[in-house]
Amino acid sequence: MKTSVADPARTTAVNAAQVAIRQAHRRATFHVLLLTAALIAVVAAALGIGPVTIPLDDVVGILAHHLAGASPSETWAPYADQVVWTARTPRVAMAAVAGAALAVAGAILQAVVRNGLADPYVLGLNAGASTGAAFAVLVVGGGSALIMSGSALLGAMGAIALVLMLGGAAGQRGPFRLVLAGLAVGYALTAVTNLLVFSSDSPEAARSVMFWLLGSLATVQPVMLIASAVTVAVVFTVLMLFAPAVDVLASGEDSARSAGLDPERTRFAVLALTSAMVGVVVAAVGGVGFVGLVVPHVARRLVGGRHRAVLPVSALLGAILLIAADTVARTALAPQEMPVGVVTGAVGAPLLLLLLRRKAFRN
């Protein structure tokens, strides 16, 4: 008799769970499609906006001509192709790649250390990458894309290694210890970077590094764009495979062990992947703040806490935000250009306060 009563209740609970999962999938799919359309619109607008305004139909025609091999009758002015394809497209593409990478990194770090304030800055990744790149430019004297990218990658990996070492033994590392260790490492490496800048014998190199440290897409090198795009694509794919494990890890050490995961190994693998991605991106665009901190919280408000949904939504939101911020940075004070980090900070700080006011912080 008990079995006959329990079975319908269990079936109802299972059906309700399946309905909830299907609704979550539909909601995630809707937001991914909506944000993809928004990203396309922002890209088209960014390619047309600038000191020289290019009409939207000319932008579409130029992109179709170069990307799809289409050969329409060229109705645009001769200079338009140079402006859109040569000057603006690499910059917009780099902004999309960097914004997506920083937002995904923030989402992963917040889950892994179970702290809503974690981002590449808090765990010292940005500081490590910046120190490596500044060392390459100011000490080694190599400003090539390969040297800067490699140095920034080594700096980011070294920073996360220091964080893990200072966080204590494997069994003692908790989220709070990791955040404190990240803050300590970040401040120390920032001090090293500042020392390198102010002790440099080349004022021009020091000035360029200082501008770069605030974030800049003014000089996007094709090699850096390709390296960043490939790295971000590979790491994002692997992190999507890790997404269920990240969900479990975000629930706590005990939940991870009961699910058969080794929390330390999983955390180390995810942090290593994230460090590599952040290192390459920071080498290309410098230190861009607030994207990795704020965007993941917005993504979770839209699609919930499942990282299979949070990661792509964060990537799209991050790309949209950084493209829009870079467009403002290069046009607001034209012909002068602001560091893009100034714009993201001006936008991100009020948004962060708004999210805090609405109690939106959750892992």
GUDRENLUM-834629 format. One record per residue: x, y, z of N, C-alpha, C, CB in turn. Coordinates in steps of 0.001 Angstrom, whole numbers, plus 500000, padded with zeros to 6 digits. Each point is the difference from the previous one (the first is absolute). Glycine has a CB too. Layout:
BEGIN
XYZXYZXYZXYZ...
// end
This chain:
BEGIN
500833498795500000499167501205500000500862501247500000498199498763501211502895501173499556500923501133500055500660500217498649500407499562502432499898499337496876500652500124498698499101500695498996501300497935500479497400501723499545499071500595499042499823501493500236498829497812499840501328502645501408499893501424500298501288500728499648498374499485501827502778499832498425501280500654499796500332500156498524500759499069502169498867499914497038500372500040498586499427501204499260500120497536500062498580502774500078499481501199499329500703501278500449497809498850499803502511501250501491500691501190500497501390500110499397498702499860502132501979498987497783501331500010499408499929500335498521500760498317501683498255501141497630499832500289498571499706501471499773499172497675499633500013502911501231499690501425499880501243500856500199497685499542500812503135500077500164501233500757500255500953499896498817499738499599502462500383499196496969500878499813498845499500500807498806500595497704500825498099502251498931499424500770498896500216501496500182498296498212499691501534502261501541500217501424500276501457500389499751498147499944501701502778499173498682501416500282499772500309500041498503500570498903502193498841500170497045500229499982498558499426501244499328499963497501500056498886502934500399499406501221499456500887501204500308497695499014500263502829501040500955500873501112500383501268500014499148499098499895502345501456498918497380501211499920499176499708500467498578500848498092501408498010501467498030499646500420498645499776501511499928498967497750499599500403502802501423499785501450500028501330500752500092497764499631501092503169499841499707501316500632500119500736499954498667500102499358502427499796499503496861500653499893498691499394500989499013500489497578500439498186502527499557499347500934499073500382501437500319498090498402499737501963501923501548500371501355500389501436500315499590498394499870501917502516499158498285501390500205499612500126500159498484500741498671502002498554500486497248500049500097498538499470501342499514499731497523499850499182502926500753499421501301499621500997501122500231497712499152500564502932500857500585500932501082500312501252499925499125499138500029502356501321498760497328501160499877499122499672500556498616500781497972501281498055501680498183499606500507498688499805501510500024498914497806499506500443502696501559499770501439500108501312500762500098497813499547501112503110499959499709501280500680500176500874499878498754499862499554502456500006499340496814500735499873498743499544501061499003500270497533500401498420502665499517499477501054499122500474501373500467497983498584499493502016501638501824500470501282500534501483500205499701498270499869501817502532499059498274501429500105499701500230500381498537500480498294501780498764501098497319500130500332498578499668501471499770499409497629499371499527502851501281499612501399499847501070500939500551497599499319500149502973500343501008501035500841500607501252500015499126499093499486502297501274499359497157501167499932499113499788500897498783500477497643500769498352502258498607499711500818498820500048501486500340498577498151499079500862502209502073500016501408500404501420500475500280497703499736500960503094499443499733501369500389500340500857500175498754499775498788502167499991500387496816500776500120498762499649501269499227500120497510499888498680503015500319499598501195499275500261501297500728498314498619498953501840501299502384500149501213500803501468500366500139497896499449501248502396501838498634501359500482500164500141501393499436500847497668499897500389502854500054500203501321499396499470500065498572502010500295501441498092498564497859499404499866498679498835499033500118502211500476498823496572500001501005498812499157500128499743499253498692499024501597501696500796497088498443499727499150498838498565499510500095502436499284499827496748500900499142498606499518500049499923498491500210499342501883498500499565497687502125499842498592500352500019499102498762498680500694502010500661499715496909499972499144498815501390499847499398497647500720499559503190500320500561501379499880499527500801499049500888499875502332499071499896497741502244500684499083500924499655498556499661499963501754501808498750497963497991499572498635499667500603499561498673497857500349501265502156500523497757500569499653498711501489499707500071498264501396498955502472499401501806501447499791500142500285498681500708500359502485500067498897497218501003500194498734500705499665498814499109499481501144502154499421498955497097499632498916499088501064499802498934497584500482500411502992500605499142501029499924498960501239499263500500499145502143499028501267498136502216501226499398500530499777498626500625500836502291500399498051497526500300499778498750500735499358498913499153499782501349502050499276499028497115499264499014499222500458499930498548498073500379501503502864500471498140500467499994498626499002500552499012501358498078500594497623502615499938498988500572499112500615501136499186498161499374501625501333500797497189500507501056499117498879500912499556501820498487499222497579502242501716498923500908499622500561501231499301498624499182501933500515501556497442500442501264499415500373500935501137498520499697497949502708500780502038500517500810501103499373501383499958502168498720499980496920501491500975499332501298500079500653500903501032497875498915499299503078500548501468500631500793501044501213500758499442499209498339501734501182502677499015501146500815499605501286499182500105498809502088500769502219498248498475501239499218500019500640499887501381500347500720497673499552500359503128500622499965501324499224499157500999500918502240499535497798497462500196499159499291500968500526498603500272498037501320499230502434497999499723500534498652500185501205500013500929499178499374497723501675501606502105501188500117500850499607500278501445501319500834498037497718500040502153499584500360501358499340498818500698499699502379499271499341496979500062499233498928500641500834498743500169497916500939499020502710498599499896500647498684500047501383500045500638498727499385497965502064501618501680501385500039500483500123500639501375500745500113497644498532500984502591500171500747501246499078499525501121500685501938498627498060497796501064499034499750501072499697498526500258499034502174499426500959496998499541499626498601500207500931499266500958499045500014497722502297500094502154500862499323500983499757500482501423501701499726498221498041501562501927499781500565501334498699499491500606501284502039499331497660497945499889498714499509500494500087498508500298498792501771498678501882497472500464500155498571500235500775499726501286499928499620497533501150501160502700500777499823501221499182500354501228502079500493498725497095500555501183499133500366501119499014498881500307500231502420499387499222496953499579499055498900500214500683498818500666498690500745498007502491498899501507500734498859500570500394500274501446500863499417497717499693501771502541500450500337501348498831500108500975501951501199499006496960499451500569498839500116500878499418498643500359499520502212498988500381496902500024499486498655500269500921499251500957498922499960497732502387500138502044500950499276500843499962500477501451501445499677497996498559501638502208500001500525501362498707499667500727501505501837499258497359498211500036498729499669500636499933498527500381498909501824498695501542497299500415500017498567500300500953499713501157499457499473497594501708501180502397500952499810501098499378500407501330501907500402498418497375500720501595499346500434501232498967499008500481500386502332499321498804497134499748498976499024500378500636498749500607498509500871498173502582498665501220500676498801500506500618500257501365500461499280497652500231501838502497500675500291501266499008500179501134501853501067498733497029499600501007498987500176501043499433498666500462499441502227499036500434496829500044499481498684500372501045499178500742498486500068498017502749499963501487501048499145500559500359500415501427500888499628497686499186501688502581500344500441501345498764500337500834502150500868499094496677498962500295498721500224500675499946501388500649499819497527500411500502503474498776499986501384500468499530500878498852501882499571501662497033501158498566499428500823498950500849501184499606497832499294500813503221501023499948500875501119499661501283499546499309499061501237501941501055497490497756501205499503499336499974500361498515500156498109501664500992502258497822500178500262498571501496499923499723497903501484499853502531498665498886501435499903499730500858500977500789499384499235497766500055501912502630500760500945500813500185499468501416499115501897498617499809497587501960500043499602501410500978498852500221497626500745500262502464498320498799500905498860500173501388500246499417498015498526499943502273502718499686501351500345499586500351499641498571500601499708502319498449499780496897500313499600498624500358501215499143498453498030500234500750503014499851500288501212499227501347500604500401497532500432499794502720499602501508501257500574500480501191499182499521498810500902502009501069497778498023501088499148499532500269500168498525499424498394501766499495501614497442500171500189498563500591501373499696498070498455499580501478502563501126500517501353499780501480500094500354497723500920500470502671498443500632501407500018500392500861499302498952499324500030502420500197498833497087500756499287498969500161500816498739499167497878500929499762502754498616500071500798498783500869501242500202497725499164499349502134501499501797500817501186500277501476499629500082498072501047501228502230497810499351501393499540500070500557499775498598499549498924502233499630500487496886500458499745498630500304501300499266498643497899499960500522503129500244500172501257499266501116500851500600497576499940499390502438500182501943500886500970500643501363499439500369497985501094500857502107497605499374501275499405500423500648499218498864499139499863502348500087499199497093500540499198498905500133500839498735498975497939501001500100503013498837500036500852498827499364499379498790502026500979500894497104498045499333499323499347498883498538500349499995501638498141500067497939502618498946498601500388499908499236499202498978500656502243500699499939496669498803499310499199498996498816499278500626502147499713498728496911499912500416498791499335500485500325498689500694498712501060498156502215498167501283500321498697500567500628500139501381500309499097497692500631501835502440500678500178501287499020500522501050502177500447498805497016500541500836499032500545500966498975498951500405500311502276499006499186496973500033499001498982500304500583498924500900498876500453497815502323499087501850500634498970500828500301500492501397500971499027497956499521502216502145500323500548501322498742500195500845502002501138499011496940499359500371498746500177500737499433498663500442499541502081498703500553496907500440499513498673500368500787499438501176499301499611497629502025500518502312500824499535501115499682500764501278501800499379498383497970501935501472499662500792501177498697499575500633501232501874499009497743497862500170498709499558500539500111498633500656498836501327498238501875497741501108500168498669500577500803500061501295499881499007497703501152501854502309500772500162501231499173500588501126502028500287498623497080500659501031499147500606501024499065498971500623500122502179498780499246496999500391499066499027500555500741498921500780498422500447498107502827499241501487500802499041500769500314500566501384500999499089497865499332502220502188500246500638501294498746500009500867501756501417498932497102498846500438498740500013500751499732498626500609499092501795498479501092497155500737499759498647500512500998499645501098499084499327497762502165501110502077501015499698501005499715500744501296501680499616498184497981501681501698499725500795501195498657499642500625501373501838499037497744497532500176498693499627500530500039498864500990499061500772497903502116498572502243500130498926500968500096498652499326498745501362501631501340497613499192500083498634499492498698499618499317501623499394501819498431499533497401498839499600499200498745499845500835501541498863498448498570500572502714498816499773500807499519501222500755500742497695500202500073503374499793499651501188500778499494501151499141501698499306501649498437500579497026499606501107499132498491500129499945502071499680498646497432501395501899498593500310499862499834501241499145499511498952502227499265501361497407499758501179499171500540501287500618497985498860499129501823501306502190500436501237500654501515500132499962497991499912501487502725498987498754501461500029499974500509500322498592500065498329501890499284501119497105500426500255498624499807501470499621499417497632499408499471502952501023499754501412499698501030500882500696497546499525499730502743500199501530501010500785500719501364499847499345498709499724502132501646499048497496501276499781499328500038500728498664500212497775501131498669502217498137499940500699498722500178501499500153498512498216499163500866502351501853500161501436500252501446500344500328497639500104500815502988499068500023501396500255500369500912499922498785499551499080502280500271499871496905500828499839498806499747501138499017499975497505500311498758502881499529499675501084499074500644501316500397497863498859499518502057501487501753500604501252500459501522499957499833498109500310501642502507498547498687501450499892499882500446500136498545500035498531502032499283500797497052500383500060498595499710501369499397499565497553499815499375503096500636499732501369499540501124500937500427497524499568500123502981500236501085501132500807500465501231499753499138499085499935502335501143498802497288501144499677499139499850500677498640500286497792501182498498502158498268499748500637498704500239501500500072498328498220499463501173502413501572500207501451500154501481500338500145497744500188501076502986498967499645501445500222500144500700499905498647499909499075502336499698499931496847500591499868498667499713501228499146499759497516500159499029503006499945499620501155499184500791501239500399497707499035499727502355501240501558500623501243500449501519499929500033497972500429501330502595498379498556501458499895499931500496499824498572499983499018502279499109501055496763500379499816498605500783501210499488497971498556499646503021501176499505500791501073499395499331500584498760502050498903500879496874500463498674499313500458498797498642500583500376501193498259498609498678503073501437498702500605500347498891499595499042501228501916500976499102497939497759498976499640499021499480498585500243501078501534498335499839497524501943499583498626500291499196499944501289502024499131498809498407501614502211499273500019501269498600500575499814502171500239501236497716500813497954498689500606499757499078499027499266501073502274499925499474497030499091499172499043499262499554498850500888501208500608497907499658498946503001499623498925500923498923500480500967502308499017499815497819502210500678498989500540500909498637500096499313501792501285501202498207499173497554498738500071499246499440498600499787500771502108498847500113496949500850499585498620499768499440499363501272501736499814498205498843500531502951499539499414501263498549500370500305502349500083500842497184501045498618498609500399500187499078499396498946500810502111501026499760497146498063499210499354498953499960500827498742498635498913501739501791500507497164499991500721498735499922499017498840501327501871501032497849498475497986499922499225498762500445500848498811498122498629500967502685502388499318500404500935498952500900499342498964499811501851501647501042497233498790500931499351499070499837498486500113501643501937500179497403497530499100499761498556500007500848499352498914497641500326500872503251498781499541500837499303499047499302498721499535502072500960501082497974498749497616499318498793499494500425498719500709499835501132497812501464498771502510500477498785500683499343499856501360502189500171498799497683500941501937499377499964501317498517499671499892501677501663500827497669498879498162498583499707499799499787498518499727499652502318499119501150497117500010499870498581499674500321499132501215500600500501497611500498499834503082500383499220501181498918500060501074502415500449499494497038500745500725498947500148501017498744499246499601500926502236500621498661497900498111498773499345499544500114498486500110499572501912498446501562497540501133500185498540500064500032499525501447501267500057497831499488500660503010500099499610501414498641500049500689502347500862500048496918500224499732498691500148500638499038498927499503500381502475500226499631497229498482499104498978499458500293498631500599499828501308497880501450498337502212500375498688500551499657499914501477501845499821498318498548501205502440499745499977501450498503500020500286502183501177500406497059499628498852498558500054500210499366498636499741499999502427499352500425496894499606499463498664499702500279499027501138500321500434497556500909499588502954500353499092501100499226500366501264502297499675499012497565501628501262499256500416501191498521499605499906501604501912500291497839498090498520498624499536499836499888498520500368499633501711498184501399497510501505500012498589500403500128499868501516501025499383497790499686501566502821500169500000501453498793500594500729502458500179499645496582500379499633498912500750500632499251499207501075499775501242497872499839497483501886499326499264501083500877499852501238498704498769498275502596501021501522500903499888501151500098501333500736501303498203498812498679502912500445500032501325500633498726500220500809501438500899498127497413498638501357498750500100500762500116499294501342498718500116497858501851498683502111500150499226501235501006500670500922499434497885498768501663502588500667501031500646500812499473501266500662501747499065498483497368501643500826499421501210500576499097499714501186500131501031497768499410497714502343499134499620501123500780499711501264498397499081498371502928500785501520500807499754501184500868498762499870498247501109501330502763498828499528500952498891499961499315498663500265501799501562500755497298498392500227499341498742500345499133499496498856500022500675502401499271500244496953499164499601498862500849499448498871498320501738500627502838498883499147500885499529498935500513498600500301500663502363499511499742497404501722500511498664500351498906498941499930501703501075501475497102499279498971498895499032499938499616499679498561499163500856502191501126500060496886499728499759498580501146499279499309498580502032499983502473497646500776501123499270499431501082500876499399498425498201499569501540503113500700501012500910499472501100500228501029498264501110498564502933499089500943501099500455500847500008501529499920501387497849499627498187502848501434499873501460499922501299500694499622498215499847501695502906499704498865501269500670499736500435499847498544500642499607502377499264499181497109500412499784498611499086500742499034500919497762500637497794502201499630499057500707499133500241501493500045498320498199500358501869502338500841500252501432500139501291500394499292498777499996502190502270499190497963501282500320499378499879499986498478501204499022501980498106499967497473499845499923498539499241501205499456500031497502500151498888502856500535499191501129499538500768501307500126497922498775500665502799501408500433500772501226500185501143500095498995499407499975502426501223498902497240501080500020499015499472500422498632501201498198501278497669501252498323499397500378498718499622501481499981499138497657499738500242502794501349499582501401500072501201500929499995497955499316501254503123500294499428501208500822500032500595500153498606500440499238502343499599499655496906500545500060498640499186500957499135500837497640500229497846502274499872499133500854499197500178501475500374498356498107499802501633502186501486500144501385500448501372500554499629498413499545501887502620499637498252501343500462499687500146500454498565500841498466501717498644500745497355500108500358498581499173501246499689500369497580499422498442502512501158499132501150499721500576501286500583498020498470499978502485501474501247500579501192500620501228500461499222499145499259502248501613499796497190501139500387499172499554500807498791501217497959500756497570501787498757499509500690498805499346501330500315499676497798498953499564502292502151499193501201500241500339500710501297498213498931498710502666500505502111500327500641501261498973499696501081501141501793498726498887499000502327499116499764501141498647500668499818502001499830501458496980499377498332498631500502499841499185499504501195500173500021497434499365500894503380499307499615501217498494499929499860501845501016501218497523498374499770498559499939500209499258499030499070500174502331500763500393497331498079499301499078499107499851498637500668500900501228497989500189498251502554499951498690500650499287499998501328502084499491498866497701501676501720499330500077501295498491500115499864502037501057500922497505499816498197498586500336499931499227499078499066500609502350500487499956497351498349499253499263498969499474498644500486501409501142498301499389498039502418499463498703500432498747500106500869502309499142499888497598501915500918498809500169500836498771500316499155501455500795501874498743500005497091498889500282499088499577498719499300500816502362499662500154496832499916499688498748499321499208499060500903502073500259498630498302499666502630499278499103500919498578500476500248502164499415501083497644501892498895498634500514500154499143499629498791500874501903501398499749497967497449499247499690498791499695498516499864501064501954498926499916497179501389499837498572499688500191499074501192500774500538497740499406499994503459500177499115501142501461499660500235497745499074499568502492499885501230501351499684500438500721498911499243499239500719502140500104498598496906500652498928499251501055500588499066497904498591500130503336500940499997501075500612499228499977499609498526501348500014502069497933498938497568499809499721498577499245501155499325499988497512500484499199503204500287499289501165499483500720501292500346497861498745500197502732501321501001500643501239500455501198500354499122499248499511502343501549499505497255501221500300499261499726500626498625501087498110501205498046501295497948499752500666498706499319501355500134499834497756498989499243502369501971499342501292500199501005501040500500497822498823500498503061500777500400501044500923500471500908500423498847499930498921502275500436500126496873500871500316498870499358501034499079500974497696500135497756502112499559499303500945499116499852501370500652498767498084498971500853501943502295499870501274500708501341500723500099498084499050501301502973500208499008501322500609500100500460500586498685500542498403501794499206500877497103500374500502498682499236501282499675500498497653499248498207502347501021499180501192499724500491501193500821498014498526499490502242501239501798500420501088500886501326500602499553498789498898501885502194500266497792501315500546499675500011500669498621501041498225501432498195501260497623499904500678498702499383501386500175499778497774498827499137502297501941499350501292500233500924500950500756497768498858500023502951500623500994500908500848500775501142500505499138499411498731502067501118500427497059501099500443499140499521501030498983501109497774500296497664502080499229499454500994499072499902501364500674498711498195498812500850501817502445499946501252500759501410500539500236497864499250501113503075499862499210501368500425500316500671500690498821500162498115501612499555501429497183500686500589498837499228501146499351501024497786499615497755502475500819499213501065499371499616501130500948499143498288498464500787501451502842499473501013500925500857501256500034499039498168501365502278501687498591500911501149500067500820500139498720500117499727502485499345499796496399500742500045498731500471501422499713498652498059499119502581502108500371500890498952499480500828499280501052500090501310497951499839499096503321500691499256501041499220498736500337500974502134500920499736496907499686499378498727500338500199499684501473500370499189497660498567500366502999500085499590501393500378498525500092498290501737500633502382497852500450500155498563500243498627499360500209502287500383501023497523498453498409498690499364500093499671499610501432500272499165497669500763500612503164499752499668501400499316501122500762501975498532499917498242502706499648499320501134500627498498499916499746502066501424499721497565498212499061498583499902499652499342498829500712500486501027497776500154497805502235499402498846500684499863500255501496500978498485498265499979502253502301499881500354501414498848500946500255502435499675500238497389501315498868498907500962500158498643499323499861501486501803499111498426497187500033498741499267499824499836498919501061500101500454497542501000498869502767499920498848500892499735500350501450501519498878498466499041502236502017499820500348501416498528500253500346502304500986500000496971499860499254498571500165500323499201498711499842500192502361499276500145496829499702499287498744499801500254499043501152500158500313497529501079499684502969500323499166501153499206500423501221502285499638499080497595501668501143499210500492501131498523499652499835501646501864500314497853498202498445498603499644499748499750498526500284499866501802498272501058497348501292499864498568500267500059499719501496501036499492497776499856501218502917500109499820501446498718500440500692502481500345499863496940500749499674498767500512500606498853499006499833500765502348499545499218496984499306498958499018499737500339498604500504499389501339498031501738498560502690500435498717500572500134498944498929498887500583502142501792499813496783500124499082498867501194499073500120498906501703498601501935498473502416501206499189500069499662498615500511501391502047500385498881497002498754499821498608500380500950499176499143497557500358500680502827498485499800500926499149499282499262498986499169501677500322501785
// end
